[in-house]
Amino acid sequence: MKRKQRTPTFSLPNSADKKYYVQHMFDTIAPRYQIMNTIITFGLDRYWRKKALSKLVIPENSLILDLASGPGELADLLGSRGHRMISLDISREMLLANRRNKTPKVQADCELLPFPEETFDTLVSAFGMRNFPDLSRAFAEVSRVVKPGGSVFFMDISQPRAVVFRSIHKFYFNNIVPLLGAVLSSKSAYKYLPESIAYLPSQYEIIKLLEQHNIENVSHTSYTFDTVQAFIGVRSRKHL
Ligand SMILES: C[S@@+](CC[C@H](N)C(=O)[O-])C[C@H]1O[C@@H](n2cnc3c(N)ncnc32)[C@H](O)[C@@H]1O
């Protein structure tokens, strides 16, 4: 059955406040970020990254930007396959959280990427999107720095569509995760998590927005009862 497409309504907050709040929050939770991820996803986060990336076709020895890289899990995975990686994140502490990761690191904002046009063969980003204050600005920058014909990969958390799973998911993120955060890391940071999930537009709105920024042939895949989603598209060959 064809799903009815909703008209996009982008009432996304576009405030410098959100940017600095998010940066500070990730700086604070950075030392325990990876272990918290493992705990709250029951170790599934690594599986999701691998599984979603397996759908991405990347030419050998590509130059790839890991946008909102955090400690660089995607950079690790793709770097081990011989690609040339650059990690970029707004939070210095997140970039430095994994000392073993030797990928070149750049501290910058996704809305102002410090690279010339058409620099990268591919751009990947995991679990960053919902933190960006203005998805449109971020996608405009993505489109600018990726070469025509290059692939663009985004993945993030999503909300299950089935009512029962949606309720369980909501209860888990609103109640259990902040509790785990309070004990093991930071309560306020892990209270922010459900808010950030709710902030993300629907898959149709995200696809539409990517297309508006010259990212074509966008596919969408859901994993584990729709709790995680991935988008793969191709930077149009049109020059901007
Ligand atoms: C949930 S973490 C994801 C980290 C990593 N990619 C992963 O797969 O675990 C989100 C990351 O997005 C970064 N981030 C948030 N807003 C950003 C922005 N405006 N520009 C660049 N990075 C940003 C945060 O600092 C954080 O490291």
The ligand as an SDF file (V2000), in Angstrom:
LIG
                    3D

 27 29  0  0  0  0  0  0  0  0999 V2000
   24.6890   11.0430   19.3030 C   0  0  0  0  0  0  0  0  0  0  0  0
   26.2630   11.6430   18.8530 S   0  0  0  0  0  0  0  0  0  0  0  0
   26.7140   10.6080   17.5030 C   0  0  0  0  0  0  0  0  0  0  0  0
   28.1750   10.3240   17.4570 C   0  0  0  0  0  0  0  0  0  0  0  0
   28.6320    9.2570   16.4620 C   0  0  0  0  0  0  0  0  0  0  0  0
   28.4150    9.6760   15.0910 N   0  0  0  0  0  0  0  0  0  0  0  0
   27.9890    7.9230   16.6880 C   0  0  0  0  0  0  0  0  0  0  0  0
   27.6550    7.2410   15.7180 O   0  0  0  0  0  0  0  0  0  0  0  0
   27.8660    7.5110   17.8580 O   0  0  0  0  0  0  0  0  0  0  0  0
   25.8590   13.1410   18.0450 C   0  0  0  0  0  0  0  0  0  0  0  0
   27.0620   13.9770   17.7030 C   0  0  0  0  0  0  0  0  0  0  0  0
   26.6310   15.1020   16.9420 O   0  0  0  0  0  0  0  0  0  0  0  0
   27.4850   16.1830   17.2670 C   0  0  0  0  0  0  0  0  0  0  0  0
   26.8540   17.4390   16.8530 N   0  0  0  0  0  0  0  0  0  0  0  0
   25.7350   17.9850   17.3450 C   0  0  0  0  0  0  0  0  0  0  0  0
   25.4660   19.1580   16.7570 N   0  0  0  0  0  0  0  0  0  0  0  0
   26.4440   19.3450   15.8410 C   0  0  0  0  0  0  0  0  0  0  0  0
   26.7270   20.3940   14.9030 C   0  0  0  0  0  0  0  0  0  0  0  0
   25.9290   21.4750   14.8180 N   0  0  0  0  0  0  0  0  0  0  0  0
   27.8010   20.2590   14.1150 N   0  0  0  0  0  0  0  0  0  0  0  0
   28.6150   19.1800   14.2090 C   0  0  0  0  0  0  0  0  0  0  0  0
   28.4040   18.1610   15.0890 N   0  0  0  0  0  0  0  0  0  0  0  0
   27.3330   18.2430   15.8910 C   0  0  0  0  0  0  0  0  0  0  0  0
   27.6460   16.0440   18.7670 C   0  0  0  0  0  0  0  0  0  0  0  0
   28.7100   16.7790   19.2940 O   0  0  0  0  0  0  0  0  0  0  0  0
   27.7870   14.5320   18.9100 C   0  0  0  0  0  0  0  0  0  0  0  0
   29.1330   14.1310   18.9030 O   0  0  0  0  0  0  0  0  0  0  0  0
  1  2  1  0
  2  3  1  0
  2 10  1  0
  3  4  1  0
  4  5  1  0
  5  6  1  0
  5  7  1  0
  7  8  2  0
  7  9  1  0
 10 11  1  0
 11 12  1  0
 11 26  1  0
 12 13  1  0
 13 14  1  0
 13 24  1  0
 14 15  1  0
 14 23  1  0
 15 16  2  0
 16 17  1  0
 17 18  1  0
 17 23  2  0
 18 19  1  0
 18 20  2  0
 20 21  1  0
 21 22  2  0
 22 23  1  0
 24 25  1  0
 24 26  1  0
 26 27  1  0
M  CHG  2   2   1   9  -1
M  END
$$$$
